[in-house]
Amino acid sequence: MRLEQEQIDAFFENGFVLADGFLDLDELDHLRACYMETIDRLKREQVLENVQSGSDRDEDFQVYQIRTAHLRHPVFRMLINDSRLLDMVESLIGPDIRLIHYQGIYKPAYTGGEVRWHQDNDYFKVAENRTISVWLALDDVTVENGCMWYLPGHHHQLLEHEQLWSTSEKKGFYLAIPEIDDTRALPAEIKSGGFAIHHCLMPHRSLKNETARPRRGLAMHFMDAKMPDPDMLSILPEDATPVLRRRS
């Protein structure tokens, strides 16, 4: 499923592109079931982390994270090896593709919390900013249930971030951009089964889920496998960041 040239041009001009219809209904139903099975299992094992970056009242504002999702359930591993997905990624970063991070992001009904403005490559630090993120919606994602917001065209430089908490005490969204003019921000509303792809320097955030339904998504982060290994890979197991395609 390669991107059309119009979509590729929009990505490089604006820093993101949105599209519907990546998954059909059967695929979507199966993925949702596996997603909730994984959430429930991690809760039982007491390893499901709340990584919200809003209020410190974690019991009130929750953003749960399925870390290294491909190591948590086979269906997530199958997804990142799907040729339709890899063809889209190749359209933007070339034929050498490595997974750098993979997470399910789950905002429960009513209590799903905020993730503040940030840029992905401030975490990853991949050379030449050769990283993109594919965010796959398992529910219709709207302003009301906490969709992402983007700043079109603001993906050309790394902004200064502040540290929200010590990583020795808490994992997750521990960096944020302290001051940003969000008056031109646009909501990335997506139908279930669709996706948002953004550049690793695109500032983005998401607000609270104010609805009676959960907001479920999968965030898959890919780097150009020809780039040197960023420092973060040294602390991860090898199977956490596989090379998914190499053609050069």
C-alpha positions in Angstrom: 0.0 0.0 0.0 2.3 2.8 -1.3 1.4 6.4 -0.6 0.3 8.5 -3.5 2.6 11.2 -4.6 0.1 13.8 -3.3 0.3 12.2 0.1 4.1 12.1 0.0 4.2 15.8 -1.0 1.8 16.7 1.9 3.9 14.8 4.4 7.1 16.7 3.5 5.4 20.1 3.3 3.2 19.8 6.4 5.1 17.2 8.5 2.2 14.8 8.6 -0.4 13.0 6.5 -3.7 11.4 7.4 -5.5 8.6 5.6 -8.5 6.2 6.1 -9.0 2.6 5.2 -5.8 0.8 6.0 -7.5 -2.0 7.9 -10.8 -3.7 6.9 -13.5 -4.5 9.4 -12.4 -8.1 10.1 -8.8 -7.1 10.6 -9.9 -4.2 12.9 -12.1 -6.4 15.0 -9.3 -9.0 15.5 -6.8 -6.3 16.4 -9.1 -4.7 18.9 -9.7 -8.1 20.6 -6.0 -8.8 20.8 -5.4 -5.2 22.1 -7.8 -5.5 25.0 -6.6 -9.0 25.8 -3.1 -7.6 26.1 -4.3 -4.6 28.2 -6.2 -7.0 30.6 -3.2 -9.4 30.9 -0.8 -6.6 31.7 -3.2 -5.2 34.3 -3.4 -8.7 35.9 0.4 -8.9 35.9 0.6 -5.3 37.4 3.0 -4.1 34.6 0.6 -1.8 32.7 2.1 1.6 33.2 0.3 4.9 33.3 2.5 7.3 31.5 0.4 10.5 31.3 2.2 13.8 31.5 -0.6 16.0 32.7 -1.7 16.1 36.3 0.2 14.1 38.9 -3.1 12.6 40.0 -2.5 9.4 38.1 -5.7 7.8 39.3 -7.7 10.5 37.6 -5.8 11.0 34.3 -4.6 7.9 32.7 -2.6 7.1 29.5 -1.7 3.4 29.5 1.1 2.1 27.4 1.7 -1.3 25.9 5.5 -1.1 25.6 7.3 -3.0 22.9 4.0 -4.2 21.7 5.4 -6.7 19.2 6.9 -8.6 22.2 3.5 -8.6 24.0 1.3 -10.3 21.4 1.9 -12.0 18.0 -0.7 -9.9 16.2 1.3 -6.8 16.9 4.4 -8.4 15.5 2.5 -9.5 12.4 1.4 -5.9 11.8 4.9 -4.4 11.6 5.8 -7.1 9.1 2.8 -6.3 6.9 4.0 -5.4 3.4 1.3 -2.8 3.0 2.6 -0.9 6.1 6.3 -1.3 5.1 5.5 0.0 1.6 4.0 3.2 3.1 7.0 3.6 5.3 9.4 3.0 2.4 7.7 5.8 0.5 9.0 8.3 3.1 12.3 7.0 4.5 13.5 4.6 1.9 13.9 0.8 1.5 16.0 0.2 4.7 13.6 0.1 7.6 14.2 -0.6 11.3 11.7 -0.5 14.1 12.9 1.8 16.9 9.9 1.9 19.2 6.4 0.3 19.2 3.6 1.1 21.7 -0.1 0.8 22.3 -1.5 4.0 23.7 -4.8 3.5 25.6 -6.9 6.3 27.0 -9.8 4.9 29.0 -13.3 6.5 28.9 -13.6 9.7 30.8 -10.2 9.4 32.6 -7.9 9.3 29.6 -5.4 12.0 30.1 -3.2 14.5 28.3 0.2 14.1 26.6 1.9 17.4 26.3 3.6 18.9 23.2 6.8 16.9 22.2 8.8 15.8 19.3 9.7 12.1 18.9 13.3 12.5 17.9 14.1 14.3 21.2 13.6 10.8 22.6 15.1 8.7 19.8 18.0 11.0 18.6 18.3 9.3 15.2 20.9 10.9 12.9 19.6 13.3 10.2 16.1 13.0 11.7 15.5 9.9 9.6 12.5 8.7 11.6 8.8 8.6 11.1 5.9 7.6 13.3 2.8 5.7 12.1 -0.2 6.0 14.4 -2.9 3.5 13.7 -6.4 4.2 15.1 -8.4 1.3 16.5 -11.4 3.6 17.3 -12.7 6.7 15.6 -10.3 9.4 17.0 -11.9 12.8 17.6 -11.3 16.0 19.4 -13.7 14.8 22.1 -11.8 11.6 22.9 -8.3 12.9 22.8 -7.0 12.9 19.2 -3.5 14.1 18.4 -2.9 17.7 17.4 -0.2 18.9 14.9 1.4 22.2 14.0 1.6 22.1 10.1 5.0 23.0 8.8 6.8 23.1 12.1 8.9 20.0 11.5 12.2 21.5 10.5 14.0 22.0 13.8 14.3 20.3 17.2 12.9 22.5 19.9 14.0 22.7 23.5 12.3 20.2 25.8 12.0 20.1 29.5 12.2 17.0 31.7 8.9 16.3 33.5 10.2 13.7 35.9 13.2 11.4 36.5 13.3 8.3 34.3 14.6 6.4 37.3 11.2 7.0 39.0 8.8 6.8 36.1 8.9 5.8 32.4 6.9 7.2 29.6 6.3 10.7 28.3 8.9 12.4 30.5 9.8 15.2 28.1 7.7 18.1 26.8 8.1 21.4 25.0 7.5 24.0 27.7 6.3 26.9 25.5 4.7 26.6 22.2 2.2 28.7 20.2 -0.6 26.3 19.5 -3.0 28.8 17.9 -2.4 27.2 14.5 -2.6 23.6 15.7 -4.9 21.2 13.8 -6.6 18.1 15.2 -5.7 14.8 13.6 -9.2 13.2 13.5 -9.0 9.7 12.0 -11.6 7.0 11.3 -11.0 3.6 12.9 -8.6 1.5 10.7 -7.0 4.7 9.4 -3.6 6.2 10.3 -1.6 9.4 10.9 2.0 9.5 9.8 4.2 12.2 11.2 7.8 13.4 10.9 10.0 12.9 13.9 10.3 16.7 14.4 6.6 17.3 14.1 5.4 18.8 17.5 2.3 16.9 18.6 0.1 16.5 21.7 -3.1 14.9 22.7 -5.8 16.1 25.1 -8.1 14.2 27.5 -10.7 11.7 26.6 -14.0 13.3 27.5 -16.2 10.5 26.1 -17.8 7.3 27.4 -15.6 5.1 25.0 -11.9 4.3 25.1 -9.5 5.7 22.7 -7.1 3.0 21.4 -4.2 3.4 19.1 -0.9 1.8 18.1 2.1 4.0 17.5 4.8 2.4 15.4 8.1 4.3 15.0 10.5 3.5 12.2 14.0 4.7 11.4 16.2 4.5 8.3 18.2 1.3 9.0 21.3 2.9 7.2 21.6 5.4 10.0 24.0 4.7 13.0 22.4 3.1 16.0 21.2 5.8 18.3 22.3 5.5 22.0 18.9 4.4 23.1 19.3 1.1 21.3 22.1 0.1 23.6 19.7 -0.3 26.6 17.1 -2.3 24.6 17.1 -6.0 23.8 18.0 -6.8 20.2 14.6 -8.2 19.4 13.0 -4.9 20.4 14.4 -3.1 17.4 14.5 -5.5 14.4 15.4 -4.6 10.9 12.1 -5.2 9.0 13.2 -4.5 5.4 16.6 -4.1 3.8 17.1 -3.6 0.1 20.4 -1.8 -0.3 
